[in-house]
Amino acid sequence: MASSSAAQAPLAAANPAGFVRRRFRAWWQSRLKRSDTLLLTQRNIYIVPTRAGLMFAATLLTLLIASINYQLNLGYVLTFLLAGSGIVSMHLTHNTLRGLTLHMKPVTPVFAGEAAALEVVLSSPAGARHGIGVKVESAHGARPTWVDVPGGGQATAHVSFVPPLRGRHDVPTLSAETRFPLGLFRAWTLWRPAVQVLAYPRPERPAAPLPSARPTPGGPTPSRLAQGGETEGIRAYRRGDPMKLVFWKKAAKALEAGGELVSRDTSSSSQLELWLDWQACGPLAPEDRLSRLAAWVMTAERAGVNYGLRLPGVGVPRGHGEAHRRACLEALALWS
């Protein structure tokens, strides 16, 4: 706490107004309860005039003063007609959000540093709602995603945020706003979803070669092992390899993910096991080891081989497939 206060002191001295604004916003948002579904009512909708609304009010005041000074009856009519339109606009702006239900769908895990896609479903039990924008409140310069919600139907708004580190992250505070119909008022609400995002370790790029596979205990001994520290059964593509040895079924996914092609190693026995071990990462820092293991998991999965994961205090048995890949990456993301 002391170090945090010391770090914030220069910021407060340089921009006291911004510092107070940020502290108030953080205090305000911390009072909001987390929930994956939010019903918008009078209690959680706020409304203020926009710049256009303030200019509109100044224009009305000018018209009123001119009408009084020059005794213009038509000026009174125009002034109060415009004032009535502004009041009706305020009620329409507020009612555009009132009664809406916001629901957050589960978030797909991502790698640290990549954008996590958030799907917000807006439901209107009555009439249609127009011009509703959803955005991440804490993202500076973020542009809202604008949607129209049909009467008695639903619409989905897609927003995103980037988790910087591995692990579980709370979804940041979101805001929904509207300026419909005239843009004279801005009505908005703040929402803290309860769902969390799992961020896997950022894969090492370029990925190091996979560790060597080992014979299965009690199984047949291979005639010889692959050279260069490559995996038995598969290895990195070498220039000049016959096309029939390339894993073509995995080629498209490998190239889309920025990886490399892999080839079958015909010198290996099928009774070999591949373990992605913490100790095989060499003298790397813990986070760098996790990044290397994440890259190995992706490479082994693209190659279509069975593999297991070993971490200090954590182990994932050998397997293959999407569920196994997620289990390994989750173990890497939550390791401590």
N, C-alpha and C positions, 0 to 999 in steps of 0.2 A: 504494500500500500504506500509506503514512504517513497519508494522509487517511482511509482506511478504518479504520485503527486508532484515529485520533483520534475518528471518529464513533462507534465502538463503546465508547469509554471511559466516557461518561456512562451508557450502558445497563448496562455491567458494574457500575458503582458503585451504580446504583439497584436492580438485581436480580441479585446475583452468582450465586445458585443457578440462575436461569433462563438467565443468560449461559453458565455452564459447561455446562448441559444442551444448549443450542443448539449450542455449539461441539463437544461430544462427538457429538451427532447428525449434524452436518455431516461430521465426520471419519469417523464410522462409515459413513455412506452413500457417501462418496467412495471407500471401499475396495471397494464392490460393482461388479462388472463389468456393463456395459450389454449387454443381450440382449433380443430380442423374444420369446423363449421361455424359460421357467424351469420346471425340474422340481424339485418340493419334496421334499427328503430330510432326513435327520437333521441334515445340516450347515447348512441354512439355515432351520430352523424353531426358534423360541424359545417357551418356555412358562413362565408365572408364575401364581401364585394371584391370583384376583380379590379384591375386597373381601368378596364373599360367601364365597369360599374361606377367607380369613383368619378370618372370623367362624365358619365351620364348624370350623376347626381349634381356635379358642378354646373352642368348645362341647365338642368332643371332649376337650380337656384338662380342662375342668371336670367332665365326666362321669367321666373316669378318676380324678381326685382324689377325687370323692365316692364312687366305688365302692371305692377303697382305704380311705378313712376309715371307711366304714360296712359294709365287707365284703359288698357287694351282688353276688352272682353274676350276677343278671340285668342289673345295671349293666355288668359286664364284657362280657356278650354284646352288649348294645346298643352299647357303645363300639366294640368291635372290628368289629361288623357295619357300623357307619357308617364306620369308618376304611377298611374294605375297599371299601365303595362309593365312597369318595373316591379311592382309588388306581385303581380300575377307571375312574372318570370321567376321571382324568388321562391314562390311556393312550388312551381313546376320543377325547378332545379332540385329542391329538397326532396320532393316526392319521387324524383327519378331514382334515387337511391333507397328511399324508405320502402321496406318490405322485401328487398332483395335478400337472397341467401347466397353466401359465398362458401364454397367447399373446396378444400385442397386435396388433390389426389396423391397417392403414395409416389415418392420421388425415386427414380432409378439411380442406383449408385453410379458415381463417376470417379475418374482419377483426379487427384489433387491438381489444381491449376486449370481444369476444364470446367466449362459452364454446365451447371446442373439445371435441367429444364423443369420448371414448375408449371403445373396445369391447374388453373383456378376455374372452377365451374360456377357460373352465375345463373341462378334460377329466379324467374319472375312468376309469382303465382297469379298475377292479374294481367294488366296491360303490358304493352311493349315498352321497353326502356332503351333509350338511344344515347349514344355518345358517352359511354362509360370507359374510363381509362384505369388500368391496373398496372402498378409498377412496384419495384423494390424501393422502399422509402429511404434506405441508407445509401443507395447508390447515387453518387453525385453526377448530375447530368443525365440520368437515366430517363429515357422517353417512355411514356405510358403506352401500353398496348390497348388500342381502342376497339371496343366491341359493341354490338347492338344485341339486346336480349329480346327475343320474340315473346309475345304475350302467352303466358302459360307454358313457356318452354325454357330452354337452357342455351347458354353460349359458353365457350371455353376461351379463356385468355391465357396466352403462353408468355411467361416471363422467365428470367434466369438470373442466377448469381454464381459466382466462382468461389468455391471453398479453397483457401490457399494451402491448407495443410491436410494431411491424412486424418482419419478418425470420423467420429460422428459430429455433425454440425446442426445447430438449430437453424431452421429457415428464418431469414431476417424478416423484420417487420415489413408488411406490404400495405399499400394504400390503394383505395379505390376512389375515384373522383369523377365528377361530371360538371359541365358548364352549360348543359342543355337548358333552355332552348336559345337564349340570346347572348350568352357569354357574359352577363352582367354579374353573376354570382358563381362562386366555386363552392360546391358541397363535396365533402370528402369524409372518409373514415379510415382508421388505422386498425390493422389486424395482425395478430401474432399467431401464425399456425403452430400447432403442436408437433407436426411431423418433423422428422429429422432426416438429414442427408448423410449417407455414408460415402466418404471419400477414400478411395484406394491410394496407396503410395504412387507417386509419379514414376512410371517405368523409366529405367535407364535407357538413354539413347546416345549412341548406338548400343544395342544390347550385347553384352559379353557372350562368348560361346557357352553353350550348355555344359554342365559338368558331365563327366563320364558316367555311364550306367554301370551297374554292378550285377553280377550273376545272382539269380534268385537262390537263397539258401536251399540246398537239397536238389536243385535243378541241374540240368545238363550244363557242362562248361563250354563256353563258346570256343571255336577254333582259334580265333584271335580277336583282339579288341581294336576298335577304331582308333586312329591316330589323331593327335592334335587336340585331345581333350573333348572330342565331340561325342554326342550321345549315341550309344549302340542302337541300331534300328533306324535312326535318322541322323542327318548331319546337315550342315549348311551347304547350300548349292555351290558347286565348284564349276568354274568355266570348263566346258568340255564334257560335262556329265550327259549321258544319254537322256533323251527326253522322256523315255519310259520310266526313269527312276525319279522324276520330279513328282511331288505331291500336288497334282493339278487340282484336286478337289479343294485344297487349302490355299491355292495360289492367289485367288481373287481377294480373299480375306486378308492374307498376309500383305499384299501390296497396298490395299486400302488402309491398313493399320500402320503403314510405314515400315513394316518389317521386311525380312528377306525370304526368298524361296528356300525350301528345304528339299533334300533328296533322301531316298532310301539308302541305307548302308547295308549292302548285300553281304558284307563280311560278318555280320552279327547274328547271334542266335536270338530267337523270339523269347527265350526265357531269361530276360534281363529286366532289372527294375531301375527306374530313374528316380532319384531323390534330389530334391532341391533343398540343399542344406545350408543353414546359416553359416556353418564353419567353412563352406566352400567359397565364400565370398571374399576371402582374403582380408587384408588389413584395412578394411573400409570402416567409415563411421556407421553407427547403427542405422541412421536414416538412409544412407547410401546403400547399405546392405539390403534394406527393405525394397528400395527402388530396383536393385539388380534382381532380387527374387521375384518381384512383380513382372519384370521383363521376361524372366525365365518361364514364369507361369504362362504368359501369353504365347511365347515361342513354342513351348511344349504342347499347348492346347491346339495351336494351329497345325502342328505336326501330326496330331492325332495319336499320341502315345500315352500310355499310362504313367502317371507321375505322382509323387507324394511330396509333402512339404514338412520340413523340420525347423522349428524355431526353439530358442531357449524356453522351456516350459510349455511349449505348444507343439502339437503335431497333427497333421492331416493325412489320413491313410491314402495309399495310392488309388487313383481312379482316373476318370476321364469324363468329359462332357461339360455342359454349361453349368450344371449345379455344382460340380466339383471345382470348376474354375472360380465360381463365386465364393465357395467355401474357402479356397486358398487365399483369394484376394481379401476377403473379409478378415481372415486370421492375420494377414499382414497389416491391414488397416487398423485393427484394434490391439495389436501387440504393444505391450509396454514393459 
